[in-house]
């Protein structure tokens, strides 16, 4: 248990950040799933729209350090590859 006021405050801050970061990570996962669902449904227009919405969200989370920049690049690359395969 924290003994100082400073340590108690750090515990509160860490809990708040953990909660916010978790919800942000969840929103990125949801955005990626929307693209995958549209690709699975063979709807290229909807997939393109979902991809265009997901990319800035992924970039934002990488910029804030919530996900690693390489993970962001990998996710975008995989989604884009599936999108191009659907169009072909």
C-alpha atoms as a printed R data frame, in Angstrom:
   type eleno elety resid chain resno       x       y       z
1  ATOM     1    CA   UNK     A     1   0.000   0.000   0.000
2  ATOM     2    CA   UNK     A     2   1.201   3.513  -0.802
3  ATOM     3    CA   UNK     A     3   2.537   5.401   2.195
4  ATOM     4    CA   UNK     A     4   2.861   8.911   0.806
5  ATOM     5    CA   UNK     A     5   0.370  11.269  -0.780
6  ATOM     6    CA   UNK     A     6   2.569  11.327  -3.883
7  ATOM     7    CA   UNK     A     7   2.446   7.537  -4.198
8  ATOM     8    CA   UNK     A     8  -1.339   7.511  -3.730
9  ATOM     9    CA   UNK     A     9  -1.706  10.127  -6.459
10 ATOM    10    CA   UNK     A    10   0.519   8.117  -8.821
11 ATOM    11    CA   UNK     A    11  -1.711   5.071  -8.243
12 ATOM    12    CA   UNK     A    12  -4.791   7.141  -9.132
13 ATOM    13    CA   UNK     A    13  -3.116   8.522 -12.266
14 ATOM    14    CA   UNK     A    14  -1.948   5.098 -13.387
15 ATOM    15    CA   UNK     A    15  -5.462   3.686 -13.018
16 ATOM    16    CA   UNK     A    16  -6.958   6.539 -15.046
17 ATOM    17    CA   UNK     A    17  -4.369   6.119 -17.810
18 ATOM    18    CA   UNK     A    18  -4.852   2.356 -17.878
19 ATOM    19    CA   UNK     A    19  -8.581   2.830 -18.335
20 ATOM    20    CA   UNK     A    20  -8.202   5.444 -21.101
21 ATOM    21    CA   UNK     A    21  -5.510   3.474 -22.918
22 ATOM    22    CA   UNK     A    22  -7.642   0.332 -22.816
23 ATOM    23    CA   UNK     A    23 -10.611   2.088 -24.372
24 ATOM    24    CA   UNK     A    24  -8.396   3.586 -27.074
25 ATOM    25    CA   UNK     A    25  -6.871   0.189 -27.867
26 ATOM    26    CA   UNK     A    26 -10.383  -1.202 -28.073
27 ATOM    27    CA   UNK     A    27 -11.429   1.468 -30.560
28 ATOM    28    CA   UNK     A    28  -8.480   0.554 -32.806
29 ATOM    29    CA   UNK     A    29  -9.471  -3.115 -32.678
30 ATOM    30    CA   UNK     A    30 -13.062  -2.203 -33.548
31 ATOM    31    CA   UNK     A    31 -11.922  -0.096 -36.515
32 ATOM    32    CA   UNK     A    32  -9.803  -2.988 -37.817
33 ATOM    33    CA   UNK     A    33 -12.692  -5.443 -37.390
34 ATOM    34    CA   UNK     A    34 -14.981  -3.183 -39.430
35 ATOM    35    CA   UNK     A    35 -12.515  -3.353 -42.326
36 ATOM    36    CA   UNK     A    36 -12.196  -7.127 -42.012
37 ATOM    37    CA   UNK     A    37 -15.967  -7.564 -41.879
38 ATOM    38    CA   UNK     A    38 -16.435  -5.488 -45.023
39 ATOM    39    CA   UNK     A    39 -13.689  -7.451 -46.798
40 ATOM    40    CA   UNK     A    40 -15.325 -10.729 -45.763
41 ATOM    41    CA   UNK     A    41 -18.629  -9.439 -47.118
42 ATOM    42    CA   UNK     A    42 -16.965  -8.592 -50.460
43 ATOM    43    CA   UNK     A    43 -18.101  -4.966 -50.169
44 ATOM    44    CA   UNK     A    44 -15.168  -2.999 -51.557
45 ATOM    45    CA   UNK     A    45 -16.729   0.462 -51.160
46 ATOM    46    CA   UNK     A    46 -17.551  -0.119 -47.509
47 ATOM    47    CA   UNK     A    47 -14.144  -1.723 -46.912
48 ATOM    48    CA   UNK     A    48 -12.383   1.290 -48.431
49 ATOM    49    CA   UNK     A    49 -14.402   3.679 -46.276
50 ATOM    50    CA   UNK     A    50 -13.677   1.635 -43.139
51 ATOM    51    CA   UNK     A    51  -9.978   1.468 -44.035
52 ATOM    52    CA   UNK     A    52  -9.841   5.248 -44.556
53 ATOM    53    CA   UNK     A    53 -11.390   5.696 -41.106
54 ATOM    54    CA   UNK     A    54  -9.125   3.130 -39.420
55 ATOM    55    CA   UNK     A    55  -5.766   4.438 -40.666
56 ATOM    56    CA   UNK     A    56  -5.821   7.810 -38.852
57 ATOM    57    CA   UNK     A    57  -7.011   6.099 -35.687
58 ATOM    58    CA   UNK     A    58  -4.161   3.584 -35.826
59 ATOM    59    CA   UNK     A    59  -1.672   6.384 -36.503
60 ATOM    60    CA   UNK     A    60  -3.007   8.424 -33.586
61 ATOM    61    CA   UNK     A    61  -2.597   5.535 -31.151
62 ATOM    62    CA   UNK     A    62   0.960   4.935 -32.381
63 ATOM    63    CA   UNK     A    63   1.799   8.613 -32.021
64 ATOM    64    CA   UNK     A    64   0.508   8.621 -28.453
65 ATOM    65    CA   UNK     A    65   2.515   5.502 -27.627
66 ATOM    66    CA   UNK     A    66  -0.512   3.335 -26.890
67 ATOM    67    CA   UNK     A    67   0.548   0.854 -29.556
68 ATOM    68    CA   UNK     A    68   4.039   0.434 -30.971
69 ATOM    69    CA   UNK     A    69   4.778   2.182 -34.271
70 ATOM    70    CA   UNK     A    70   5.796  -1.096 -35.898
71 ATOM    71    CA   UNK     A    71   2.525  -2.704 -34.822
72 ATOM    72    CA   UNK     A    72   0.644   0.217 -36.354
73 ATOM    73    CA   UNK     A    73   2.562  -0.167 -39.616
74 ATOM    74    CA   UNK     A    74   1.925  -3.919 -39.640
75 ATOM    75    CA   UNK     A    75  -1.812  -3.490 -39.047
76 ATOM    76    CA   UNK     A    76  -2.149  -0.905 -41.811
77 ATOM    77    CA   UNK     A    77  -0.129  -3.047 -44.192
78 ATOM    78    CA   UNK     A    78  -2.204  -6.158 -43.576
79 ATOM    79    CA   UNK     A    79  -5.494  -4.307 -43.912
80 ATOM    80    CA   UNK     A    80  -4.334  -2.606 -47.107
81 ATOM    81    CA   UNK     A    81  -3.165  -5.930 -48.559
82 ATOM    82    CA   UNK     A    82  -6.592  -7.467 -47.958
83 ATOM    83    CA   UNK     A    83  -8.295  -4.410 -49.423
84 ATOM    84    CA   UNK     A    84  -6.207  -4.626 -52.603
85 ATOM    85    CA   UNK     A    85  -6.844  -8.364 -52.891
86 ATOM    86    CA   UNK     A    86 -10.586  -7.655 -52.709
87 ATOM    87    CA   UNK     A    87 -10.343  -5.064 -55.484
88 ATOM    88    CA   UNK     A    88  -8.363  -7.410 -57.751
